[in-house]
Amino acid sequence: MSPVERAISVVGGASAAGRALGITPQAVGQWRRIPAERVLTLEKISGIPRHELRPDLYPPPAVNAEVGAAAGSACDASDPAALSSLEAAE
């Protein structure tokens, strides 16, 4: 089952999703993927995380944590040893 089908099913069908989103059930039925402007609302009403609904827009939390950790490991301004090693390299 695709993320679109799953979200619509969890909410109670295209009619229920349409009512909750303020659009017609026909509009919901035409989705091949969830429109970007609907993801956060659909996440709220369905309980399905945004990264499952649109992984192209919202990477999984583990990916975000790894990116943040990698960026932070380059230089930690609160670590005097890290600053010293950077200054020595210049």
C-alpha positions in Angstrom: 0.0 0.0 0.0 1.4 3.4 -1.0 1.8 6.2 1.5 -1.1 8.0 -0.2 -3.4 5.0 0.0 -2.4 4.3 3.6 -3.0 7.9 4.8 -6.4 8.1 3.1 -7.4 4.7 4.6 -6.3 5.7 8.1 -8.3 9.0 7.9 -11.4 7.1 6.8 -11.4 7.4 3.0 -11.2 10.1 0.4 -14.4 11.8 1.6 -13.1 12.1 5.2 -9.7 13.2 4.1 -11.3 15.8 1.8 -13.5 17.2 4.6 -10.5 17.4 7.0 -8.4 19.1 4.3 -11.1 21.4 3.0 -11.0 19.9 -0.5 -13.2 17.6 -2.5 -12.9 13.8 -2.3 -12.3 13.9 -6.1 -9.2 16.0 -5.5 -7.9 13.5 -2.9 -8.6 10.6 -5.3 -6.4 12.2 -8.0 -3.3 12.2 -5.8 -0.4 10.1 -7.0 1.6 11.6 -4.2 0.6 13.9 -1.4 0.9 17.5 -2.4 3.6 19.3 -0.4 1.1 21.8 1.0 -1.0 19.0 2.4 1.7 16.9 4.1 1.7 18.5 7.5 -2.0 18.6 7.9 -2.3 15.0 6.7 0.4 14.0 9.2 -1.6 15.6 12.0 -4.9 13.9 11.1 -3.5 10.5 10.1 -0.7 10.1 12.6 1.6 9.0 9.8 5.0 10.8 10.0 5.8 13.3 7.3 8.9 11.4 6.4 6.8 8.4 5.4 4.3 10.5 3.5 6.9 12.4 1.5 10.4 11.1 2.1 11.6 13.3 -0.8 10.7 16.4 1.2 11.2 15.2 4.8 14.2 12.8 5.3 13.8 10.3 8.2 14.9 11.6 11.6 18.0 9.4 11.7 19.3 11.0 8.5 18.7 14.5 9.9 20.6 13.5 13.1 23.5 12.1 11.1 23.8 15.2 9.0 23.7 17.4 12.1 26.3 15.2 13.9 28.6 15.3 10.8 28.3 19.0 10.6 28.9 19.5 14.3 31.9 17.2 14.3 33.8 19.4 11.9 34.3 22.0 14.6 32.8 22.4 18.0 33.3 26.0 19.0 32.8 25.1 22.7 35.8 22.6 22.6 39.1 24.5 23.0 41.1 21.5 21.7 39.1 21.5 18.5 39.7 25.2 18.0 43.4 24.8 18.8 43.8 22.0 16.2 42.0 24.2 13.6 44.2 27.2 14.3 47.3 25.0 14.1 46.1 23.7 10.7 45.9 27.3 9.3 
